[in-house]
Amino acid sequence: MLFTSGSYLLFLALAFLIYWPLSARRWPSLIFLVAASYYFYALWNPKFLALLVLISTVDYLTARGIAATEKRKLRQLLMSVSILTDIGVLLTFKYFNFFSASFATLLGKFGSTASPVLLTRLALPLGLSFITFRSLSYVIDVYRKTTPPTRNLFEHLAFVAFFPTIIAGPLVRAKELIPQFRRRAELTNLDGSRALFLIMLGLVKKIAIANFLANNLVDRVFDQPQLYSSLETLAAIYGYALQIYCDFSGYTDIAIGSALLLGFKLPENFNSPYRAQSLIDFWRRWHITLSNWLRDYVFTSLGGLRKKHNLYRNLILTMLIAGLWHGAAWTFVLWGGLHGLGLSVNHLWEGHRRKHRLKPRQQWWIKAICVFVTFHFVCLGWVLFRAGSLQVTWDVLKRLGVAQFSTGNLATPVVVVLLLGYLAHWIPRTVLERMAAGWNWLPSPAQAVLILGVALGLYYLSGTNVQFIYGNF
């Protein structure tokens, strides 16, 4: 059930109507949240509910055990059980075939004819990467004594499976969400209006921009790059950068809005990432909850900033893990490595600047150059991210060098959407606040009718419903 479908809007409306009469009582409201979230997940494949329950229950029990003892070895053992369970599930369902095929290919370089062992009947559970990272972070926080364990199993089940976040985040922490389960939920008129505005904004981003660009430009060029000129290929790369941003931030807007309708506040996940003036700045603006997760649970565990000469190693290893987390393909690993190298160079320059007490220049043209260079570095990474194979990556990049500038395949609506999409990315926050204020002025029934009408209109305009990109992870 996609967030952009009419069935989801109906599901959300029913969840809203059932939840609020129960919200004053803790147990009924918790049980309903778990049941609604499990139903939402089961609509994709009910078999994987068992996997969801397994991950949640193991992490709940190990966290309770870790908190109940001060014995170091026992705490480490329980932490290992949690890690092995979560990462083991992830490796089995997402990476086993990838590593098996890669190992067989490596052996083939030395003359071996061994065939890879493949688990052909295993499908990848929807949102598995987000589920395991979210649940594992809770156990690590309990182990580090930064978060107290919950004694209520249903609180943990609801935290892991909360339906607005289960498929693609945001990667909310236990300390951010579980306390909200314990408070009596409240929904002010302002929060309700903001929630509907975010849902509307997310639908527009996803359907009017992301789906439109995917169907009318990006997919066509990346499927057969040899048919397109250099200019058309460059437009497709820009188009994918805008598509993936509007796709994922649109999902996040709908997720935050859906949670807010039930009285829960989720953390911000995007902050105009293509306005970043450096790669460090980009990762402070893009998928903020994942960036913070990687910093706190991977980069810090590797040693973080403790030794300067290890900083660059830790950055590269963290981003390689981030790349592999996104998908079982070498293109994702190389994407992560590219960003790891870029961040290392960025930190090297920042260290040099601090050492020599160089102040950052404030001239507008220098900032513009920084934004231009950062954006195109990110776009280079997006080619790897989208291509699916090294051959397609090479074919797309090769088309940029053929010096063909025909625009016959760039329809006027595509160019208009590209221009408007990037212009909207630079809209000041004050303008968005005024738009939200105008939206708040409308009565709630009018807002709901407008959302439904816009959703249906955008769906037919787009032509084809496209799965959220991050829903595949």
Secondary structure by P-SEA (a helix, b strand, c coil): cccccaaaaaaaaaaaaaaaaaccccaaaaaaaaaaaaaaaacccccaaaaaaaaaaaaaaaaaaaaacccaaaaaaaaaaaaaaaaaaaaacccaaaaaaaaaaaaaaaccccccccccccccccaaaaaaaaaaaaaaaaaaccbbbbccaaaaaaaaccccccccccccccccccccccccccccaaaaaaaaaaaaaaaaaccccaaaaaaccaaaaaaccccccaaaaaaaaaaaaaaaaaaaaaaaaaaaaaaaaaccccccccccccccccaaaaaaccaaaaaaaaaccccccccccccccaaaaaaaaaaaaaaaaacccaaaaaaaaaaaaaaaaaaaaaaaaaaacccccccaaaaaaaaaaaaaaaaaaaaaaccccaaaaaaaaaaaaccccccccccaaaaaaaaaaaaaaaccaaaaaaaaaaaaaccaaaaaaaaaaaaaaaaaaaccccccccccc
